[in-house]
Amino acid sequence: MSAWQQRQQLQQALARQPGDFVAWVMLADVELEAGDIAAGEHAARRALQLRPDHPEALARLGRVAWMAGAHADAATLLRQASTLAPQHPGIALWLGHALEDANDAEGAAEAYRRAHTLMPGEPYIAAQRLAWQRRLCDWRDLDALAAQVRRAVASGQGVVEPFAFLSEDASAAEQLACARSRATAVAASVRPLPPAQVRARGPLRVGFLSNGFGAHPTGLLTVALFEQLRADPALQLHLFALNRDDGSRIRQRLQAATTLHDVAGLRHAETAARIRAQGIDLLFDLRGWGGGGTPEVLAMRPAPLQLNWLAYPGTSGAAWLDAVVADGFALPAALEPHYSERVLRLPRAFQPSDNTRVVEPAPSRADCGLPAQGVVFCCFNNSYKLNPRSMARAFAVLQAVPGSVLWLLSGPGKADARLRDAARAAGVDPSRLVFMAKLAHPQYLARYALADLFLDTHPYNAHTTASDALWAGCPVLTCPGDTFAARVAGSLNHHLGLQAMNVADDAAFVATASALGNDPAALTALRAQLAQARERSGVFDMAGFALDLSALLQALAREHGWVGVAG
């Protein structure tokens, strides 16, 4: 039964029996799943009126607050509900989500552990615990949790979030199975719109749906490309922003380059209706299975052609996405059988970037907590990518390069302390790990001038971070793997002509980084080579990128009856 059918039945039941507490709770769930925060709150409050302080009603109000962005209120309500119902795994799980966003990282971990203890066989909860422990660099029971999640995906039992699964050392086939399970659950919850057709004549109306239209990796990657596409007579660009205006310069540039529609906080069905009302021919999903997206909107099929690109580095597993836009390195032919979408390839790296950025002067090493001398290796990837394998090879590099340090982005909770403990256990002085707090993008970008070499992670590469490093002049060493998520940094190196920075295995990774770290002249020459490649290659040529992307979209539209602008 779809969500809209459930909603109708529950509303009819409540019209007959308005004192039905369980029906009000169920209706709150249905409304919140549909993205209707106000209706969900109304149903939850009606339930609470019937049974004051009931944990199920309090928990739904907590979900309302969480979805509305009132994270502290959500944590308070869900903690209250969890105290009243300590054996309820679902409430413990929701409490974990709220504590994450309320910046109580260790509290969230404890909530996920409790939920998993209460329901140890539930793959979704196991996967949530696993993903958050990775973010906290808490590697206790990691192998057992990972094995449980992979077994569940292989057997088709339960639903696991595909984005978190990208951090597992799983194959592309496993990633497809995971995504398909999630997509099947979403498809069952929505009612698709009537079919639509690509227009026959006139400019193509191209839509982009994302929660990242602002000072966010998606906005940073796309803004200069949209500015180039603005002048293309064959395309009209429409952004559908799931996030509210953050007041950033990036948001202002996006608004100037496109027609931006604010759809934040709307019901999924209303968002889909807004997209359909604009007559969008091709709709890009620029969030995929990442947090804050709305796959339900895409599942309603608001546009005749829908594409997966940029934000989710893997297959959607979804029947509602027709194609994925990639390149020949990031998504080689060998991976195609493990994609539900048709694969479309650009003749350049699939990832655009903002080539208008000016790298500000670097601060001093002392200001950044770096030693006055010695090689600075860096890895500013998110903490969930810093797994035991990636850190073991980084520690091996530090041991091979006397006086060197590893510069990392500070993680949530006690993540930094755990990484220092891991360094100590590996025989590395923990003081050789230097942590950088999260900074505004220009200040963060300037710090790459102080870094000699970026040490990438596996199996989830640096993506936007690799682009940042290369743009700012810091070479990236990576070990391309067998999935899209493990090949993005390699794609950038490949298209820059820096194939020597793509190595075959961990041994080659350690040997290459160690050799460069012990040879200052070689490091200097490598940075000079990168500077030349940045200018000569097409990786940062957004005018050329715009031409290639437009050609790809026009060719796809012609397959579906479009005859051109002047046709």
KENU-677730 format. One record per residue (C-alpha): residue in three letters; x, y, z. Coordinates in steps of 0.02 Angstrom, whole numbers, padded with zeros to 5 digits, always signed. Example, Ala and Ser with C-alpha at 12.3 -4.5 7.8 and 13.67 -1.06 7.14 Angstrom:
ALA+00615-00225+00390/SER+00684-00053+00357/
// end
This chain:
MET+00000+00000+00000/SER+00069+00170-00047/ALA+00085+00314+00075/TRP-00059+00411-00001/GLN-00174+00259+00015/GLN-00122+00237+00198/ARG-00155+00421+00228/GLN-00329+00410+00154/GLN-00373+00256+00257/LEU-00308+00331+00418/GLN-00401+00495+00390/GLN-00562+00399+00357/ALA-00535+00295+00514/LEU-00504+00449+00619/ALA-00658+00536+00550/ARG-00757+00389+00620/GLN-00656+00369+00780/PRO-00559+00528+00824/GLY-00503+00455+00991/ASP-00398+00318+00909/PHE-00223+00353+00981/VAL-00135+00222+00874/ALA-00211+00292+00714/TRP-00149+00467+00755/VAL+00027+00400+00785/MET+00021+00304+00621/LEU-00043+00458+00529/ALA+00100+00561+00601/ASP+00222+00434+00528/VAL+00139+00437+00358/GLU+00136+00628+00351/LEU+00318+00642+00402/GLU+00371+00511+00275/ALA+00280+00617+00144/GLY+00381+00768+00200/ASP+00232+00861+00275/ILE+00303+00925+00439/ALA+00150+01029+00487/ALA+00027+00886+00460/GLY+00143+00767+00552/GLU+00151+00886+00699/HIS-00038+00904+00703/ALA-00061+00715+00710/ALA+00073+00693+00843/ARG-00004+00828+00954/ARG-00176+00750+00937/ALA-00101+00585+00994/LEU-00016+00673+01141/GLN-00181+00753+01191/LEU-00259+00581+01202/ARG-00115+00507+01302/PRO-00006+00641+01383/ASP+00179+00596+01398/HIS+00158+00436+01298/PRO+00330+00392+01226/GLU+00264+00352+01052/ALA+00182+00524+01037/LEU+00334+00612+01110/ALA+00445+00521+00988/ARG+00342+00583+00840/LEU+00354+00761+00904/GLY+00540+00734+00917/ARG+00545+00680+00735/VAL+00445+00836+00689/ALA+00572+00947+00776/TRP+00717+00853+00696/MET+00644+00871+00520/ALA+00612+01057+00553/GLY+00795+01081+00601/ALA+00761+01111+00787/HIS+00892+00984+00835/ALA+00910+01027+01019/ASP+00721+01017+01044/ALA+00717+00853+00948/ALA+00853+00779+01060/THR+00759+00834+01217/LEU+00595+00757+01161/LEU+00673+00596+01100/ARG+00778+00577+01257/GLN+00620+00597+01359/ALA+00532+00466+01252/SER+00681+00349+01264/THR+00685+00365+01454/LEU+00500+00318+01460/ALA+00526+00172+01339/PRO+00705+00112+01366/GLN+00674-00052+01274/HIS+00613+00032+01114/PRO+00748+00016+00979/GLY+00662+00132+00856/ILE+00656+00276+00978/ALA+00839+00246+01022/LEU+00880+00253+00837/TRP+00787+00417+00812/LEU+00874+00486+00967/GLY+01039+00445+00884/HIS+00991+00544+00729/ALA+00939+00694+00835/LEU+01097+00691+00941/GLU+01204+00683+00783/ASP+01129+00846+00723/ALA+01131+00923+00896/ASN+01321+00897+00896/ASP+01320+00768+01034/ALA+01427+00645+00936/GLU+01467+00525+01076/GLY+01287+00528+01139/ALA+01229+00480+00964/ALA+01350+00334+00962/GLU+01283+00272+01129/ALA+01103+00286+01065/TYR+01147+00184+00909/ARG+01237+00053+01014/ARG+01085+00038+01127/ALA+00967+00021+00978/HIS+01079-00115+00906/THR+01087-00206+01073/LEU+00897-00203+01083/MET+00878-00267+00904/PRO+01045-00349+00857/GLY+00979-00434+00701/GLU+00910-00277+00616/PRO+01027-00230+00471/TYR+00970-00049+00460/ILE+01013-00017+00642/ALA+01177-00111+00628/ALA+01222-00005+00477/GLN+01179+00156+00569/ARG+01290+00105+00714/LEU+01429+00055+00595/ALA+01422+00217+00496/TRP+01426+00326+00652/GLN+01568+00228+00729/ARG+01666+00256+00568/ARG+01632+00443+00584/LEU+01698+00439+00762/CYS+01849+00332+00713/ASP+01785+00206+00841/TRP+01844+00043+00767/ARG+01779-00074+00903/ASP+01682-00221+00830/LEU+01701-00141+00659/ASP+01735-00302+00563/ALA+01588-00393+00644/LEU+01469-00250+00609/ALA+01530-00234+00429/ALA+01509-00421+00402/GLN+01331-00415+00470/VAL+01285-00273+00353/ARG+01363-00354+00200/ARG+01275-00519+00239/ALA+01109-00429+00251/VAL+01137-00343+00083/ALA+01188-00507+00001/SER+01034-00598+00065/GLY+00914-00455+00027/GLN+00861-00443+00210/GLY+00814-00271+00269/VAL+00863-00102+00200/VAL+01034-00021+00220/GLU+01070+00161+00176/PRO+01171+00156+00012/PHE+01274+00311+00053/ALA+01343+00235+00212/PHE+01374+00072+00120/LEU+01497+00162+00004/SER+01620+00165+00150/GLU+01620-00025+00160/ASP+01749-00126+00065/ALA+01612-00197-00045/SER+01602-00233-00231/ALA+01502-00135-00360/ALA+01382-00282-00369/GLU+01350-00269-00181/GLN+01324-00082-00197/LEU+01193-00113-00331/ALA+01102-00239-00221/CYS+01103-00116-00076/ALA+01037+00027-00182/ARG+00902-00081-00262/SER+00834-00132-00092/ARG+00822+00049-00038/ALA+00745+00103-00203/THR+00614-00034-00195/ALA+00559+00027-00024/VAL+00546+00208-00085/ALA+00451+00161-00243/ALA+00320+00069-00139/SER+00285+00226-00038/VAL+00239+00348-00178/ARG+00112+00374-00315/PRO+00196+00421-00481/LEU+00132+00567-00584/PRO+00058+00534-00757/PRO+00195+00508-00889/ALA+00270+00661-00972/GLN+00364+00685-01135/VAL+00518+00784-01184/ARG+00462+00940-01278/ALA+00487+00933-01465/ARG+00549+01111-01493/GLY+00628+01255-01402/PRO+00765+01260-01270/LEU+00779+01107-01160/ARG+00722+01141-00984/VAL+00852+01059-00874/GLY+00816+01042-00688/PHE+00933+01005-00543/LEU+00866+00944-00375/SER+00980+00959-00222/ASN+00996+01014-00042/GLY+01169+01083-00082/PHE+01133+01246-00172/GLY+01239+01359-00063/ALA+01405+01348+00029/HIS+01404+01159+00011/PRO+01511+01040-00095/THR+01374+01030-00228/GLY+01362+01219-00243/LEU+01551+01239-00244/LEU+01571+01110-00383/THR+01431+01171-00496/VAL+01421+01361-00484/ALA+01552+01405-00615/LEU+01481+01275-00734/PHE+01307+01348-00718/GLU+01379+01519-00753/GLN+01452+01452-00916/LEU+01292+01360-00964/ARG+01187+01517-00937/ALA+01233+01581-01110/ASP+01189+01418-01199/PRO+01033+01449-01307/ALA+00991+01264-01308/LEU+00966+01253-01120/GLN+00863+01336-00984/LEU+00926+01297-00809/HIS+00811+01272-00660/LEU+00875+01234-00485/PHE+00756+01158-00358/ALA+00833+01196-00189/LEU+00786+01082-00046/ASN+00892+01193+00068/ARG+00846+01369+00117/ASP+00950+01520+00067/ASP+01108+01516+00174/GLY+01155+01694+00127/SER+01317+01636+00048/ARG+01402+01710-00103/ILE+01385+01540-00188/ARG+01196+01547-00168/GLN+01192+01722-00242/ARG+01293+01665-00393/LEU+01180+01514-00418/GLN+01026+01626-00415/ALA+01104+01743-00542/ALA+01153+01602-00661/THR+00990+01502-00657/THR+00807+01507-00612/LEU+00810+01449-00432/HIS+00653+01378-00352/ASP+00648+01367-00162/VAL+00560+01203-00122/ALA+00627+01184+00055/GLY+00503+01108+00176/LEU+00373+01061+00046/ARG+00285+00893+00042/HIS+00368+00775-00080/ALA+00213+00776-00191/GLU+00212+00966-00196/THR+00395+00973-00244/ALA+00363+00849-00384/ALA+00214+00953-00441/ARG+00320+01112-00445/ILE+00448+01025-00555/ARG+00313+00959-00671/ALA+00233+01132-00680/GLN+00397+01204-00747/GLY+00394+01080-00891/ILE+00566+01009-00850/ASP+00631+00895-00988/LEU+00785+00826-00902/LEU+00801+00820-00713/PHE+00965+00789-00624/ASP+00968+00712-00451/LEU+01112+00805-00367/ARG+01094+00718-00200/GLY+01055+00535-00231/TRP+01060+00429-00075/GLY+01155+00560+00025/GLY+01070+00636+00177/GLY+00946+00775+00151/GLY+00890+00716-00021/THR+00714+00673-00074/PRO+00717+00513-00176/GLU+00528+00508-00157/VAL+00515+00661-00270/LEU+00615+00576-00407/ALA+00515+00416-00384/MET+00357+00515-00430/ARG+00434+00545-00603/PRO+00409+00734-00618/ALA+00517+00739-00776/PRO+00521+00625-00928/LEU+00710+00598-00916/GLN+00798+00589-00748/LEU+00985+00575-00720/ASN+01105+00530-00580/TRP+01259+00642-00576/LEU+01394+00710-00464/ALA+01332+00695-00285/TYR+01310+00507-00264/PRO+01461+00409-00329/GLY+01375+00247-00368/THR+01220+00172-00445/SER+01051+00226-00381/GLY+00976+00054-00409/ALA+00817+00151-00450/ALA+00700+00127-00597/TRP+00660+00313-00592/LEU+00837+00365-00643/ASP+00868+00333-00827/ALA+01052+00374-00844/VAL+01209+00413-00745/VAL+01335+00541-00806/ALA+01516+00489-00779/ASP+01682+00474-00869/GLY+01782+00327-00935/PHE+01901+00318-00787/ALA+01779+00340-00643/LEU+01654+00220-00721/PRO+01744+00101-00840/ALA+01652-00026-00948/ALA+01686-00164-00820/LEU+01570-00077-00695/GLU+01422-00054-00815/PRO+01339-00221-00774/HIS+01324-00162-00595/TYR+01228-00003-00638/SER+01039+00008-00651/GLU+01057+00164-00759/ARG+01118+00185-00936/VAL+01296+00251-00928/LEU+01333+00416-01017/ARG+01513+00474-01019/LEU+01589+00645-01037/PRO+01754+00657-01131/ARG+01831+00739-00977/ALA+01827+00710-00789/PHE+01644+00701-00738/GLN+01671+00821-00592/PRO+01663+01009-00623/SER+01732+01138-00503/ASP+01735+01325-00471/ASN+01882+01386-00574/THR+01849+01567-00523/ARG+01912+01537-00347/VAL+02067+01634-00294/VAL+02178+01543-00171/GLU+02216+01664-00030/PRO+02391+01682+00045/ALA+02432+01543+00166/PRO+02445+01574+00353/SER+02608+01529+00440/ARG+02647+01350+00488/ALA+02649+01403+00670/ASP+02473+01476+00655/CYS+02414+01306+00595/GLY+02501+01206+00731/LEU+02626+01135+00608/PRO+02811+01113+00649/ALA+02933+01238+00575/GLN+03021+01102+00474/GLY+02976+00935+00398/VAL+02863+00866+00263/VAL+02676+00895+00287/PHE+02566+00755+00224/CYS+02381+00795+00230/CYS+02212+00713+00215/PHE+02063+00828+00239/ASN+01935+00693+00200/ASN+01788+00670+00318/SER+01827+00562+00468/TYR+01719+00415+00412/LYS+01841+00386+00269/LEU+01988+00370+00390/ASN+01970+00182+00415/PRO+02101+00062+00485/ARG+02172+00020+00313/SER+02192+00200+00257/MET+02269+00253+00423/ALA+02387+00103+00428/ARG+02468+00153+00264/ALA+02475+00336+00318/PHE+02563+00283+00479/ALA+02685+00180+00376/VAL+02726+00335+00273/LEU+02758+00437+00431/GLN+02876+00303+00495/ALA+02971+00306+00331/VAL+02989+00496+00323/PRO+03077+00564+00478/GLY+03010+00728+00545/SER+02851+00722+00440/VAL+02676+00754+00506/LEU+02501+00707+00450/TRP+02377+00852+00443/LEU+02196+00798+00464/LEU+02025+00879+00473/SER+01964+00872+00652/GLY+01823+00747+00674/PRO+01671+00744+00788/GLY+01671+00690+00969/LYS+01828+00597+01022/ALA+01879+00551+00844/ASP+02045+00647+00854/ALA+02093+00563+01017/ARG+02054+00392+00945/LEU+02163+00425+00794/ARG+02306+00478+00909/ASP+02281+00314+01005/ALA+02289+00219+00840/ALA+02450+00310+00795/ARG+02527+00264+00963/ALA+02476+00081+00938/ALA+02561+00085+00767/GLY+02722+00150+00843/VAL+02700+00330+00785/ASP+02715+00477+00904/PRO+02535+00542+00918/SER+02599+00721+00914/ARG+02639+00693+00730/LEU+02452+00702+00695/VAL+02398+00884+00677/PHE+02212+00926+00670/MET+02129+01071+00580/ALA+01960+01134+00637/LYS+01828+01158+00502/LEU+01851+01327+00419/ALA+01764+01436+00292/HIS+01808+01373+00119/PRO+01931+01512+00070/GLN+02030+01491+00231/TYR+02031+01301+00214/LEU+02087+01313+00032/ALA+02232+01428+00076/ARG+02305+01298+00192/TYR+02347+01179+00050/ALA+02498+01289+00012/LEU+02574+01220+00173/ALA+02541+01037+00127/ASP+02666+00941+00023/LEU+02563+00788-00026/PHE+02382+00732-00002/LEU+02367+00550+00054/ASP+02200+00483-00008/THR+02087+00355+00075/HIS+02011+00188+00021/PRO+01880+00128-00023/TYR+01797+00301-00019/ASN+01913+00425-00105/ALA+01930+00611-00088/HIS+01804+00688-00209/THR+01770+00874-00186/THR+01921+00874-00070/ALA+02033+00805-00208/SER+01973+00942-00325/ASP+02010+01072-00191/ALA+02185+01006-00161/LEU+02230+00997-00346/TRP+02159+01171-00381/ALA+02261+01240-00237/GLY+02420+01156-00300/CYS+02436+01007-00183/PRO+02465+00839-00272/VAL+02350+00693-00227/LEU+02415+00515-00210/THR+02279+00384-00229/CYS+02254+00199-00257/PRO+02105+00180-00375/GLY+01989+00038-00329/ASP+01848-00059-00412/THR+01699+00055-00375/PHE+01653+00231-00430/ALA+01680+00299-00253/ALA+01857+00226-00256/ARG+01902+00303-00425/VAL+01858+00488-00417/ALA+02028+00554-00361/GLY+02105+00438-00489/SER+01994+00512-00624/LEU+02054+00687-00584/ASN+02237+00632-00588/HIS+02209+00536-00749/HIS+02131+00683-00839/LEU+02268+00799-00774/GLY+02398+00683-00850/LEU+02467+00637-00679/GLN+02447+00449-00698/ALA+02601+00417-00588/MET+02497+00477-00440/ASN+02376+00332-00467/VAL+02461+00180-00391/ALA+02416-00003-00395/ASP+02409-00055-00212/ASP+02449-00008-00034/ALA+02631-00059-00048/ALA+02655+00056-00197/PHE+02559+00193-00106/VAL+02677+00186+00044/ALA+02832+00172-00067/THR+02782+00319-00177/ALA+02735+00433-00033/SER+02893+00387+00062/ALA+03005+00417-00089/LEU+02927+00588-00120/GLY+02935+00632+00065/ASN+03120+00596+00070/ASP+03159+00690-00090/PRO+03120+00877-00078/ALA+03173+00907-00258/ALA+03052+00775-00320/LEU+02909+00853-00220/THR+02950+01024-00292/ALA+02953+00954-00468/LEU+02786+00866-00440/ARG+02703+01027-00383/ALA+02771+01115-00537/GLN+02703+00976-00647/LEU+02532+00993-00564/ALA+02534+01182-00592/GLN+02565+01155-00779/ALA+02434+01018-00790/ARG+02306+01127-00707/GLU+02326+01256-00845/ARG+02344+01138-00992/SER+02217+01001-00955/GLY+02029+01018-00968/VAL+01994+00970-00787/PHE+01967+01150-00733/ASP+01903+01216-00900/MET+01721+01253-00862/ALA+01686+01332-01032/GLY+01739+01169-01114/PHE+01643+01069-00984/ALA+01486+01167-01023/LEU+01501+01129-01209/ASP+01526+00943-01175/LEU+01382+00929-01053/SER+01264+01026-01166/ALA+01309+00914-01314/LEU+01277+00758-01210/LEU+01106+00822-01152/GLN+01054+00876-01326/ALA+01101+00706-01398/LEU+01001+00619-01262/ALA+00850+00732-01291/ARG+00854+00700-01479/GLU+00834+00515-01443/HIS+00669+00561-01361/GLY+00596+00671-01497/TRP+00676+00841-01468/VAL+00719+00923-01634/GLY+00814+01075-01572/VAL+00795+01256-01524/ALA+00747+01320-01696/GLY+00654+01165-01751/
// end
